[in-house]
Amino acid sequence: MADKALRLQRLIMKNISEIIQFEIKDPHLGFVSIPEVKVSKDLSYAKVYVAFINENEAKEGMKVLEKSKGFIRSELAKRMDTRRVPEISFVLDEGYKKEQRITELLNK
């Protein structure tokens, strides 16, 4: 079961990255990176962690992603060979902020 979840996470990450990069044309989105995807044990929900290069674009970018969630899921269904596509939710990844803070503290 763990192998199946891991494969599904990688597949979702790859496909959503491509959909965001090539299909969504909203200029307010900015540059988005997907560092991680976590799928529930029953494979029906997926948390997609997103990181924005520019902190100022994060709030507006999250609004665009939430608005485009249905489109992204339908495009994901076209690209995947699974019976059901997990319900996706986007979560802002704060990991890069922690890394910057640690680096800043180490430099001092």
N, C-alpha and C positions, 0 to 999 in steps of 0.2 A: 504494500500500500504506500509506503514512503517513497518508493521509486516512482510510482505513478504520480504522486503529488509533486515531487521534484520536477519530473518531466513537464507536468502541466504548468508549474510556476515558470519554468524557463520559456515554454512556448508562449504563455501569456505575456511575459516581459518582452520578448522579441517582437511579437505581433503588435502589442500596444505601442511600443516605441516606433515602429514603422507607421502605424496609423496616425499617431500624433505628428510625426515628422512630415509625412507625405499627403495626408488626407485632410487634416484640420487646417483651414486657411485663416483662422482668426489672428489678426496682428497683435492682439492683447495677450496672447499666450506666452510669448517669449521663448527662451531656450529652456527646455525641460529635459531632465535626466530621470531615468527610472532605475534606482539602485537595487530595489528589492520588490518581490511580489510574494505574499503569503496566502496560501490557499487553506481553507478550513478542512477539517478531517473528512467531512462528507463531500468535499469538492464542489460545494454549491455556492461558496462565497470566496471572493478574492480581494485582499487588501493590496492596492497598488500604491507603493510609496513613491512619491515624486519629489524631486529636488530642483530648485530653480537656481540658475547661476546668479541672477540679480535678485537680491532680497526684496527690492521694491516691486518686482513683477510677481512675487509669490501670491499675494492676495488676489490680484486680478486674474492670474493664471489659474488659480484654484476655482474661481468662479467659472471660467471658460471650460475647464475640465468637467465640472459638475453639470454644466449646461449641455455638454457634448457626450455625457455618459451613455445615453441611449444609442447614439450614433456609433460610438466606439464599440459598444457591446455587439451591435448588429454587424459591424465590420469584422469583429473578432469571430463571430459565429460563421461568417463566410470563409474565414481562413483556417479554422480548426476542424479537425475530423472527429470531434467528440459529439456525443448525443446531446449533452446539455452544456451550455456555456455558463460559467459561474457568474453570479451577480457581482459586479465590481464596485468598489468604493475607493476613492482616492484619499490618501493621507499624506500630509506635508511632512517630508523627512527633514528632521532638524539635526541630523547627524553631522553635517558639515559645519554647523555653528559650533558644536561641541569641539570638533577637531580644531577649528580656528582658535577657540578660547584656550585649549590645551597648548597649542603651539605658541600662542601669545604669552602664556604663563611660563612656558619653558624658556622662551627667549629672554625673559626678564631675569 
